[in-house]
Amino acid sequence: MTDERERFTTMYDECRQRVWAYVVARAGRQVADEVVSETFAIAWRKLDQVPGNALP
């Protein structure tokens, strides 16, 4: 696995549940999966801009 893939996979595994919960709290379960998918798709495309600690 490349370093970028490993970094993304680690970030996804560590952050997915918290991002999903955040979206559910603000937009509802109906859109949560789609929003989380799009969020991580953008994170993958801009991985070089994602800080080491991805969540504030």
PDB file as gemmi writes it, atoms N, CA and C in Angstrom:
CRYST1    1.000    1.000    1.000  90.00  90.00  90.00 P 1                      
ATOM      1  N   MET A   1       0.849  -1.185   0.000  1.00  0.00           N  
ATOM      2  CA  MET A   1       0.000   0.000   0.000  1.00  0.00           C  
ATOM      3  C   MET A   1       0.888   1.239   0.000  1.00  0.00           C  
ATOM      4  N   THR A   2       0.520   2.218  -0.803  1.00  0.00           N  
ATOM      5  CA  THR A   2       1.303   3.437  -0.860  1.00  0.00           C  
ATOM      6  C   THR A   2       1.103   4.253   0.406  1.00  0.00           C  
ATOM      7  N   ASP A   3       2.019   5.169   0.647  1.00  0.00           N  
ATOM      8  CA  ASP A   3       1.906   6.026   1.823  1.00  0.00           C  
ATOM      9  C   ASP A   3       0.614   6.841   1.799  1.00  0.00           C  
ATOM     10  N   GLU A   4       0.243   7.357   0.620  1.00  0.00           N  
ATOM     11  CA  GLU A   4      -0.984   8.145   0.521  1.00  0.00           C  
ATOM     12  C   GLU A   4      -2.209   7.296   0.838  1.00  0.00           C  
ATOM     13  N   ARG A   5      -2.255   6.095   0.292  1.00  0.00           N  
ATOM     14  CA  ARG A   5      -3.387   5.210   0.558  1.00  0.00           C  
ATOM     15  C   ARG A   5      -3.456   4.833   2.029  1.00  0.00           C  
ATOM     16  N   GLU A   6      -2.317   4.551   2.597  1.00  0.00           N  
ATOM     17  CA  GLU A   6      -2.268   4.190   4.014  1.00  0.00           C  
ATOM     18  C   GLU A   6      -2.728   5.359   4.883  1.00  0.00           C  
ATOM     19  N   ARG A   7      -2.259   6.552   4.558  1.00  0.00           N  
ATOM     20  CA  ARG A   7      -2.665   7.752   5.317  1.00  0.00           C  
ATOM     21  C   ARG A   7      -4.173   7.973   5.192  1.00  0.00           C  
ATOM     22  N   PHE A   8      -4.699   7.857   3.974  1.00  0.00           N  
ATOM     23  CA  PHE A   8      -6.129   8.060   3.777  1.00  0.00           C  
ATOM     24  C   PHE A   8      -6.942   6.999   4.515  1.00  0.00           C  
ATOM     25  N   THR A   9      -6.534   5.744   4.403  1.00  0.00           N  
ATOM     26  CA  THR A   9      -7.245   4.658   5.070  1.00  0.00           C  
ATOM     27  C   THR A   9      -7.267   4.855   6.578  1.00  0.00           C  
ATOM     28  N   THR A  10      -6.147   5.260   7.134  1.00  0.00           N  
ATOM     29  CA  THR A  10      -6.075   5.528   8.571  1.00  0.00           C  
ATOM     30  C   THR A  10      -7.011   6.673   8.951  1.00  0.00           C  
ATOM     31  N   MET A  11      -6.966   7.755   8.177  1.00  0.00           N  
ATOM     32  CA  MET A  11      -7.837   8.899   8.443  1.00  0.00           C  
ATOM     33  C   MET A  11      -9.304   8.486   8.343  1.00  0.00           C  
ATOM     34  N   TYR A  12      -9.650   7.743   7.320  1.00  0.00           N  
ATOM     35  CA  TYR A  12     -11.026   7.291   7.134  1.00  0.00           C  
ATOM     36  C   TYR A  12     -11.487   6.433   8.315  1.00  0.00           C  
ATOM     37  N   ASP A  13     -10.662   5.472   8.681  1.00  0.00           N  
ATOM     38  CA  ASP A  13     -11.018   4.586   9.794  1.00  0.00           C  
ATOM     39  C   ASP A  13     -11.181   5.348  11.106  1.00  0.00           C  
ATOM     40  N   GLU A  14     -10.353   6.346  11.329  1.00  0.00           N  
ATOM     41  CA  GLU A  14     -10.403   7.108  12.579  1.00  0.00           C  
ATOM     42  C   GLU A  14     -11.517   8.151  12.607  1.00  0.00           C  
ATOM     43  N   CYS A  15     -11.920   8.661  11.452  1.00  0.00           N  
ATOM     44  CA  CYS A  15     -12.822   9.818  11.424  1.00  0.00           C  
ATOM     45  C   CYS A  15     -14.229   9.534  10.908  1.00  0.00           C  
ATOM     46  N   ARG A  16     -14.431   8.450  10.189  1.00  0.00           N  
ATOM     47  CA  ARG A  16     -15.708   8.197   9.522  1.00  0.00           C  
ATOM     48  C   ARG A  16     -16.898   8.271  10.463  1.00  0.00           C  
ATOM     49  N   GLN A  17     -16.834   7.607  11.585  1.00  0.00           N  
ATOM     50  CA  GLN A  17     -17.970   7.584  12.516  1.00  0.00           C  
ATOM     51  C   GLN A  17     -18.286   8.973  13.055  1.00  0.00           C  
ATOM     52  N   ARG A  18     -17.256   9.737  13.378  1.00  0.00           N  
ATOM     53  CA  ARG A  18     -17.497  11.085  13.921  1.00  0.00           C  
ATOM     54  C   ARG A  18     -18.058  12.014  12.857  1.00  0.00           C  
ATOM     55  N   VAL A  19     -17.570  11.899  11.624  1.00  0.00           N  
ATOM     56  CA  VAL A  19     -18.108  12.718  10.534  1.00  0.00           C  
ATOM     57  C   VAL A  19     -19.563  12.336  10.282  1.00  0.00           C  
ATOM     58  N   TRP A  20     -19.855  11.036  10.261  1.00  0.00           N  
ATOM     59  CA  TRP A  20     -21.218  10.571  10.043  1.00  0.00           C  
ATOM     60  C   TRP A  20     -22.158  11.093  11.132  1.00  0.00           C  
ATOM     61  N   ALA A  21     -21.731  11.004  12.377  1.00  0.00           N  
ATOM     62  CA  ALA A  21     -22.552  11.493  13.490  1.00  0.00           C  
ATOM     63  C   ALA A  21     -22.797  12.996  13.383  1.00  0.00           C  
ATOM     64  N   TYR A  22     -21.789  13.732  12.977  1.00  0.00           N  
ATOM     65  CA  TYR A  22     -21.926  15.182  12.790  1.00  0.00           C  
ATOM     66  C   TYR A  22     -22.974  15.475  11.718  1.00  0.00           C  
ATOM     67  N   VAL A  23     -22.891  14.770  10.604  1.00  0.00           N  
ATOM     68  CA  VAL A  23     -23.848  14.991   9.516  1.00  0.00           C  
ATOM     69  C   VAL A  23     -25.260  14.610   9.948  1.00  0.00           C  
ATOM     70  N   VAL A  24     -25.406  13.494  10.626  1.00  0.00           N  
ATOM     71  CA  VAL A  24     -26.731  13.073  11.090  1.00  0.00           C  
ATOM     72  C   VAL A  24     -27.327  14.128  12.005  1.00  0.00           C  
ATOM     73  N   ALA A  25     -26.526  14.683  12.888  1.00  0.00           N  
ATOM     74  CA  ALA A  25     -27.024  15.686  13.831  1.00  0.00           C  
ATOM     75  C   ALA A  25     -27.486  16.966  13.130  1.00  0.00           C  
ATOM     76  N   ARG A  26     -26.898  17.265  11.983  1.00  0.00           N  
ATOM     77  CA  ARG A  26     -27.224  18.517  11.317  1.00  0.00           C  
ATOM     78  C   ARG A  26     -28.127  18.366  10.106  1.00  0.00           C  
ATOM     79  N   ALA A  27     -28.044  17.226   9.421  1.00  0.00           N  
ATOM     80  CA  ALA A  27     -28.803  17.081   8.182  1.00  0.00           C  
ATOM     81  C   ALA A  27     -29.714  15.860   8.160  1.00  0.00           C  
ATOM     82  N   GLY A  28     -29.545  14.948   9.099  1.00  0.00           N  
ATOM     83  CA  GLY A  28     -30.396  13.772   9.163  1.00  0.00           C  
ATOM     84  C   GLY A  28     -29.784  12.544   8.517  1.00  0.00           C  
ATOM     85  N   ARG A  29     -30.321  11.401   8.905  1.00  0.00           N  
ATOM     86  CA  ARG A  29     -29.821  10.114   8.415  1.00  0.00           C  
ATOM     87  C   ARG A  29     -30.020   9.934   6.916  1.00  0.00           C  
ATOM     88  N   GLN A  30     -31.036  10.581   6.363  1.00  0.00           N  
ATOM     89  CA  GLN A  30     -31.371  10.392   4.954  1.00  0.00           C  
ATOM     90  C   GLN A  30     -30.214  10.764   4.024  1.00  0.00           C  
ATOM     91  N   VAL A  31     -29.439  11.741   4.407  1.00  0.00           N  
ATOM     92  CA  VAL A  31     -28.358  12.218   3.536  1.00  0.00           C  
ATOM     93  C   VAL A  31     -26.963  11.906   4.083  1.00  0.00           C  
ATOM     94  N   ALA A  32     -26.888  11.331   5.263  1.00  0.00           N  
ATOM     95  CA  ALA A  32     -25.590  11.164   5.931  1.00  0.00           C  
ATOM     96  C   ALA A  32     -24.594  10.348   5.117  1.00  0.00           C  
ATOM     97  N   ASP A  33     -25.012   9.213   4.591  1.00  0.00           N  
ATOM     98  CA  ASP A  33     -24.075   8.374   3.836  1.00  0.00           C  
ATOM     99  C   ASP A  33     -23.535   9.096   2.604  1.00  0.00           C  
ATOM    100  N   GLU A  34     -24.413   9.788   1.903  1.00  0.00           N  
ATOM    101  CA  GLU A  34     -23.990  10.517   0.705  1.00  0.00           C  
ATOM    102  C   GLU A  34     -23.026  11.648   1.047  1.00  0.00           C  
ATOM    103  N   VAL A  35     -23.325  12.393   2.097  1.00  0.00           N  
ATOM    104  CA  VAL A  35     -22.459  13.498   2.496  1.00  0.00           C  
ATOM    105  C   VAL A  35     -21.102  12.984   2.971  1.00  0.00           C  
ATOM    106  N   VAL A  36     -21.090  11.914   3.736  1.00  0.00           N  
ATOM    107  CA  VAL A  36     -19.827  11.346   4.207  1.00  0.00           C  
ATOM    108  C   VAL A  36     -19.003  10.838   3.025  1.00  0.00           C  
ATOM    109  N   SER A  37     -19.639  10.185   2.083  1.00  0.00           N  
ATOM    110  CA  SER A  37     -18.933   9.706   0.891  1.00  0.00           C  
ATOM    111  C   SER A  37     -18.294  10.862   0.132  1.00  0.00           C  
ATOM    112  N   GLU A  38     -19.050  11.905  -0.070  1.00  0.00           N  
ATOM    113  CA  GLU A  38     -18.522  13.065  -0.792  1.00  0.00           C  
ATOM    114  C   GLU A  38     -17.402  13.745  -0.005  1.00  0.00           C  
ATOM    115  N   THR A  39     -17.561  13.819   1.302  1.00  0.00           N  
ATOM    116  CA  THR A  39     -16.530  14.423   2.153  1.00  0.00           C  
ATOM    117  C   THR A  39     -15.201  13.699   1.996  1.00  0.00           C  
ATOM    118  N   PHE A  40     -15.235  12.372   2.039  1.00  0.00           N  
ATOM    119  CA  PHE A  40     -13.994  11.613   1.931  1.00  0.00           C  
ATOM    120  C   PHE A  40     -13.472  11.550   0.498  1.00  0.00           C  
ATOM    121  N   ALA A  41     -14.356  11.667  -0.484  1.00  0.00           N  
ATOM    122  CA  ALA A  41     -13.889  11.759  -1.878  1.00  0.00           C  
ATOM    123  C   ALA A  41     -13.084  13.047  -2.063  1.00  0.00           C  
ATOM    124  N   ILE A  42     -13.569  14.132  -1.497  1.00  0.00           N  
ATOM    125  CA  ILE A  42     -12.844  15.407  -1.568  1.00  0.00           C  
ATOM    126  C   ILE A  42     -11.536  15.310  -0.791  1.00  0.00           C  
ATOM    127  N   ALA A  43     -11.584  14.676   0.378  1.00  0.00           N  
ATOM    128  CA  ALA A  43     -10.359  14.514   1.175  1.00  0.00           C  
ATOM    129  C   ALA A  43      -9.311  13.728   0.397  1.00  0.00           C  
ATOM    130  N   TRP A  44      -9.726  12.711  -0.349  1.00  0.00           N  
ATOM    131  CA  TRP A  44      -8.784  11.923  -1.141  1.00  0.00           C  
ATOM    132  C   TRP A  44      -8.155  12.780  -2.248  1.00  0.00           C  
ATOM    133  N   ARG A  45      -8.994  13.558  -2.932  1.00  0.00           N  
ATOM    134  CA  ARG A  45      -8.484  14.398  -4.020  1.00  0.00           C  
ATOM    135  C   ARG A  45      -7.545  15.484  -3.504  1.00  0.00           C  
ATOM    136  N   LYS A  46      -7.766  15.955  -2.283  1.00  0.00           N  
ATOM    137  CA  LYS A  46      -6.966  17.048  -1.726  1.00  0.00           C  
ATOM    138  C   LYS A  46      -6.137  16.584  -0.529  1.00  0.00           C  
ATOM    139  N   LEU A  47      -5.728  15.328  -0.546  1.00  0.00           N  
ATOM    140  CA  LEU A  47      -5.043  14.749   0.605  1.00  0.00           C  
ATOM    141  C   LEU A  47      -3.799  15.537   1.013  1.00  0.00           C  
ATOM    142  N   ASP A  48      -3.118  16.119   0.038  1.00  0.00           N  
ATOM    143  CA  ASP A  48      -1.920  16.897   0.371  1.00  0.00           C  
ATOM    144  C   ASP A  48      -2.253  18.164   1.174  1.00  0.00           C  
ATOM    145  N   GLN A  49      -3.520  18.583   1.165  1.00  0.00           N  
ATOM    146  CA  GLN A  49      -3.934  19.769   1.926  1.00  0.00           C  
ATOM    147  C   GLN A  49      -4.563  19.434   3.277  1.00  0.00           C  
ATOM    148  N   VAL A  50      -4.805  18.156   3.530  1.00  0.00           N  
ATOM    149  CA  VAL A  50      -5.425  17.733   4.783  1.00  0.00           C  
ATOM    150  C   VAL A  50      -4.364  17.757   5.886  1.00  0.00           C  
ATOM    151  N   PRO A  51      -4.617  18.462   6.988  1.00  0.00           N  
ATOM    152  CA  PRO A  51      -3.640  18.494   8.080  1.00  0.00           C  
ATOM    153  C   PRO A  51      -3.472  17.130   8.724  1.00  0.00           C  
ATOM    154  N   GLY A  52      -2.381  16.947   9.435  1.00  0.00           N  
ATOM    155  CA  GLY A  52      -2.088  15.678  10.105  1.00  0.00           C  
ATOM    156  C   GLY A  52      -3.224  15.231  11.006  1.00  0.00           C  
ATOM    157  N   ASN A  53      -3.791  16.150  11.766  1.00  0.00           N  
ATOM    158  CA  ASN A  53      -4.957  15.849  12.595  1.00  0.00           C  
ATOM    159  C   ASN A  53      -6.168  16.356  11.823  1.00  0.00           C  
ATOM    160  N   ALA A  54      -6.847  15.444  11.136  1.00  0.00           N  
ATOM    161  CA  ALA A  54      -7.906  15.837  10.208  1.00  0.00           C  
ATOM    162  C   ALA A  54      -9.121  16.469  10.879  1.00  0.00           C  
ATOM    163  N   LEU A  55      -9.422  16.085  12.088  1.00  0.00           N  
ATOM    164  CA  LEU A  55     -10.554  16.675  12.804  1.00  0.00           C  
ATOM    165  C   LEU A  55     -10.085  17.785  13.726  1.00  0.00           C  
ATOM    166  N   PRO A  56     -10.897  18.836  13.831  1.00  0.00           N  
ATOM    167  CA  PRO A  56     -10.519  19.922  14.746  1.00  0.00           C  
ATOM    168  C   PRO A  56     -10.591  19.495  16.199  1.00  0.00           C  
TER     169      PRO A  56                                                      
END                                                                             
